[in-house]
Amino acid sequence: MFDQKLIPEGAIKIVKALNSKGFKCYLVGGCIRDLLLGKTPFEWDLTTDALPEEVAKLFEKVVPTGIEFGTVTVVLNDGNYEVTTFRKDQKYVDGRHPTNVVFTKDLLEDLSRRDFTINAMAFDPLSNDLVDEFEGQKDLEKKLIRAVGDPKERFSEDGLRSIRACRFAAQLNFEIEKKTDAAINPTLDVTRKVAIERIQDEVKKMLGKADKPSVGFEHMQKTGLLELFMPELIATLGIEQPKAFHKYDVFYHSIYACDHGPKDNLAVRLAALLHDICKPECKDGDHFYGHDQKGAETVERLLKRFKFSNQIIKKVINLVKNHMFNYESKWTDAAVRRFMRRVGVENTKDLFLLRFADTKAMEREIDSAYLMELQGRMDKILDEENALHVSDLKIKGSDVMNELKIPPGPKVGKVLNELLEKVLDDPALNQKETLLELVKTYEKL
C-alpha cells in the first residue's frame, strides 16, 4: 500500500497510547493521501473517539489549538501532532466554520464531513486498516478531485473548499470531477465571505507546491473564483499581444510565466504572475507604454489587499517596476552601476529569474547570453568595490556639514546624492580629499 516506515514514531506513540485506554485512533487526511501518492507528508493529523480532555491526560505537553472544534496539539520530541475528536459539524453560517460541533463515536460520520475523497481516508498503523468509505484511493488513481457527498453542499458549508479544489488540481496535477467543478460557481457567495488571509494562504500554497500554478488559476478563471479576489488579473484575459513575440494573450502569458518561476521563490512567482497586470489600461495599439511603472502601483494595492508581508510586497514591486530593462553591450559601466543601484544588487538574481520566466512564456525564448554578460559586468563592479549608494561614499553627512558649515537638513542629503552621481560616472572620484573639494562647489545649493 505504502511504506509504513515513513510514519514517524510520534504518530505511532499517540495511536498506541490512545488504544491502551480503549480508544480508537487513526492517521487521517492529507498525510494518508500523500503516503498513497508515494510522497513524504509534512504534517501528520490524527482522529480519535477520545474527547480532547481525555487526549490531554495521556501526554505531557498538549496545546488546546482548536479545542472548541475538538482539536488539540500533542507536542512530542519529533514534532507536533494535531489530534481531533470524531465529530459532526452543525450548521455553517459564516462561510468557513460550523456554529458548533457534536462529538461522535463514529469514524465514518467524521470522514463524511471532510472536503474531498482523497482527504477523507483514515489509516490505523497498528492494524494496517485503511478506511476508505468514499473511494479516495480510486480517485487518486484516476487523478481526480471529487467532493465528499454533494459538492454544492460541501462548498456551501465552507467557501474555501472551492479554492482548495483548484489548488489541489494544480498541486497534484489532477482534474476536478465534473459535478464538483460545476458546484463552484453557484456557491461563489459563500466563498466571498472567506477572509482574505485564508485565500492568501491557499495562493501561497499553490505557488509554493505546484509545478504549474496555471492549472489552478485557469480553473479559478473559468469558475468565477478569480473575479472575486483578483479582478485585476481577470482584466488581462483576451488582451492580445504582438504575434512576433507572443503566442498567448496577457492572461495566459502571465499564468504560464508564473509556472516558469522557481517554486521556492514566492516573490518571483508573484512577480511573474502580476508583471503585466496593467497592460490592459496601458494598451496603445501594439504597445503597452509604462505598464511596468503603473503595474508596480497596482501590484502594491493588490498585495496589500491580500495582506502579504511588507517584505514580499517590497520585493515584488521592485521586480515588476524593473522587469522591462533592456540591457545592451553598449551600456557604459556608469549605466551598469546605475542599473545596480536602481534595482539593488540583492535583487538582480530575482530579476533575472523573472526575465527567464517571462521569456519562456513567449512565442520564442530570447537568448539569455546578454544576462550572463550583464552579470559578469556587475560582478566586476562588485569586485572593484565601486560605490553604488550614499553609504559607500568615503565621506559622511558630518563631513559635508563641517565643510559647508551648515546644520543637519535636506541640503546635506542633496549634496551627498550629487556626489554619488559623479562617483557613479567616475569611481576614481571616491576619495575623501577629492570629495571634500567637490563639496565646496555645492555651497550655493
Secondary structure as UniProt FT lines:
FT   HELIX           4..6
FT   HELIX           9..20
FT   TURN            21..22
FT   STRAND          25..28
FT   HELIX           30..36
FT   TURN            37..38
FT   STRAND          45..48
FT   HELIX           52..56
FT   TURN            57..58
FT   STRAND          62..66
FT   HELIX           67..69
FT   STRAND          71..76
FT   TURN            77..78
FT   STRAND          79..85
FT   STRAND          87..89
FT   STRAND          101..103
FT   HELIX           107..111
FT   TURN            112..113
FT   HELIX           117..119
FT   STRAND          122..124
FT   TURN            125..128
FT   STRAND          129..131
FT   TURN            133..134
FT   HELIX           136..142
FT   STRAND          144..145
FT   HELIX           151..157
FT   HELIX           160..172
FT   STRAND          175..176
FT   HELIX           178..182
FT   TURN            183..184
FT   HELIX           185..187
FT   HELIX           188..191
FT   TURN            192..193
FT   HELIX           196..209
FT   HELIX           213..223
FT   HELIX           225..229
FT   HELIX           231..234
FT   TURN            235..238
FT   TURN            243..245
FT   HELIX           250..259
FT   TURN            263..264
FT   HELIX           266..274
FT   TURN            275..278
FT   HELIX           279..282
FT   STRAND          283..284
FT   TURN            285..286
FT   STRAND          287..288
FT   TURN            289..290
FT   HELIX           291..305
FT   TURN            306..307
FT   HELIX           310..322
FT   TURN            323..324
FT   TURN            329..330
FT   HELIX           333..343
FT   HELIX           345..347
FT   HELIX           348..360
FT   HELIX           369..383
FT   TURN            384..385
FT   HELIX           390..392
FT   HELIX           397..404
FT   HELIX           410..425
FT   HELIX           427..429
FT   HELIX           432..440
FT   TURN            441..444
//
